[in-house]
Amino acid sequence: MTSTTTWTTGRPADSGDQKSPTPGAPVPPAPKGHRLAGLKDRLYWGVSDALAVTQRNLIAYTRIPEMMVFSSIQPIMFVLLFRYVLGGAIHPVGYTYVGYLMPGIFVQTVCFGAMSTGIGLAEDLGKGLVERFRSLPMARSAVLAGRTTADLCRNVFVVLLMTVVGVAVGFRSGTGFFSFMAGVFILLAFAYALSWGSALIGLSARNAETAQAMAFPLLFPLTFASSAFAPVSSMPGWLQAFVRNQPVTVVIDACRHLMVVGPQPGSTWKALAWIVGMLAVFGPLAVRKYRRIA
Amino acid sequence: MENAAIVASGLVKRFGDVPALDGIDLAVPPGTVFGLLGPNGAGKTTTVRILTTILRPDAGEARVLGHDVVADPEAVRNSIGLAGQYAAVDENLTGAENLRLVGKLTHLPRPLIRERAAELLERFDLSAAANRPVKTYSGGMRRRLDLAASLVHRPPVLFLDEPTTGLDPRSRSDLWAVIEDLVAEGTTVLLTTQYLEEADRLADQLAVVDHGRIIAQGTPGELKAGLGSTVIEIGMPGEGSALMALQALVPLGVMPPTLDGTTVKLTVADGPSVLLDALRALDTEGIAPTGVTLREPSLDDVFLSLTGHAAVEESAA
C-alpha cells in the first residue's frame, strides 16, 4: 500500500535541495502581468489554455481506447451493410453505389461523433471539473474551445480511418487530391459546427446519459432522412422537401461533388453557408449557457 | 476588518424563489482558519462558490486579499485554491497529468510546472501512483490529489469545501495534518464542514450557518463554552423517574436538561466532575439510572441548542 508511508508530517525531506521553496507556502502567484496587459497577452493565454484543455481531452480519449474502437466499429458496419447487403438494390444516377455511399457515411460518422462533445462537457460538469476550472485564473473560453478542438482532432482521425475503409471496399475519388481535401475540409468544418450544437445540449443536460438521450432523436432523423444512403428522388414528395433542404443533405451533396463527381460551386457555397450559420447560432448560445451555469 | 484576507458582507443569493444565502457577513484574518459549520443545504457551499468567483451574489460584496470577487474575479482567482467535496480531478488522467494541467492553466512558468507537480505528489504521498490514471485511486488518494491540485500555484488563500466528507477516519486525520501544515506555513483557509470535531480541531474562528444565515460565531472554545463541551446522557427506568431526574439535574447544566423518552440529556462544561455531582444528586433523590453516557457534543446538539431544530432536516419543507 502506498498510503502507509507518512505524508502527514508534511514537508519533504531536506535532501540538500535548499533552493526549493517550501511547498504550499503563500508566494505571490506567478503570472503578474497578464491581467492588465494587452489583448496580445490575453490572446496568448486564451490559446495556451485552450490547447492545455485540448491536450487533456485528447489524453483522456487515449485512456479509453475501447470507446474509440467501438465508436469506429459502428460506421464500419454501416459501410459493410450498405455496400454489400442493401446497396445492390439502390441505383443512384451518375454514381457507383460505393461512390454515392462514402460521402454519406463520412457525414453520418461525424454527426454521431459530435455527440461526444456534449457528453464530455456534461461529464465535466457532473464531476465538478468545470467548477475547478472556473476557480482557476484561466481563460473563460478554454473549456469550450478545448473540448471542441479535441473533438475536431478526433474527427480528423475518424475521417482518415473511414477513408481507408472506403478505399478498402472500392471507393475512389474521381476529382483529384485537392478537390477531395476541399471535401474533407467541408466535412470537418461541419463537424466542428455540430460540436457547438452538441456543446449546447451537453451543458443543458448536465449528465452524460441525458446528453446522449437528448442528442440521439435529433441526429437520427437528420442523418437517415437525408441523401446519405438513397437518392432523394426515391422518397415520397412530402419527405423530399425536408430532406433536400436540411443541412446533412446539403453537406453530403457538397462532399459528393467535391470528392466524387466534380465540384459544383452552388453546393459548396450552400454547405458553407449552413456551417457558418450553425456556428453563428450555436457558438454564442453555448458560450452564454456556459457562463450562466450556476 | 481592514486587513482581513477574506471579507464578506451582506451576501445574498437566491436560486429561483429559494433563498440560499440570506445575508452572510464574515471576516477571516490572514494566516488563520475560518470554519463554516452547518448541515447540508445551510448555504456553506454557496458561500464558497461566491467567494471563489464561481457564482455571483445577488446582493452584498466580498473581497479576497482586497480584490472584489465580482469586479475583479481574475485577481481573486490568481490568489485562491479550491478543493471540494467532489474531488474534481480528471479520472482519465494520471495524478501527475492532473497537476501539470492545473499548472498550465494557472500560468506557471513551463519549467516550474513539472517540478511543482513532482514536489506535490511527493508531499501527498502519491509519487508511487503518479503515473496511474486517477480512476485507479482510492477515495483518500483522490482527495489528496484534489487538495494538491488546489495548491499548484501556491495560493495564499485556500477554500476547502467539506474536505473530508465521506473519508474514513484515518484518511481524515491524515488530511487534517496536511491542512495544519499549510496553515503553519501562512496559508489562510476557509473551510466548510458538517463535523464539529473537524471544526474544533482546525478552525481558529467558527461560524455556524443555518438557512443561509450565520446564527453563531466565535472561537471553538467560546462556542463550546456557550454550548457546553460535554453531553451527559442518563437513562432512567421509567418516565416518572426520568421527570424526577430532570428536576434534580436542573442546577447542574449550562442550559436546562432535556428529556428524550426516558433519557435525560445534560450539556455541561466539565463532564467528569459534573457527572459525579449528577449521580450524587440522583442518589439523594433515591433514583437509580439504567445507563450513563458521557460524550462530545455533536453537530446535532449544537443545532438543537442554537436553533431548536435538528441539523438533519425533518421532512417538512
Interface residues (C-beta under 8 A of the other chain):
Chain A: T2 S3 T5 T6 W7 T8 T9 G10 R11 P12 S20 P21 T22 P23 G24 A25 P26 V27 P28 P29 A30 P31 H34 R35 W45 S48 D49 A52 V53 R56 I59 A60 R63 I64 K127 G128 L129 E131 R132 F133 R134 S135 L136 P137 M138 A142 A294
Chain B: F15 R49 T52 T53 I54 L55 E74 A75 R77 N78 S79 I80 G81 L82 G84 Y86 A87 A88 V89 D90 E91 N92 L93 E97 L101 V102 K104 L105 T106 H107 L108 P109 L112 E115 E119 L120 E122 R123 F124 D125 L126 A128 A129 P133 S138 G140 M141 R144 A149 L151 H153 R154 P155 P156 V157 F159 S171 S173 D174 A177 V178 D181 L182 E185 G186 T187 T188
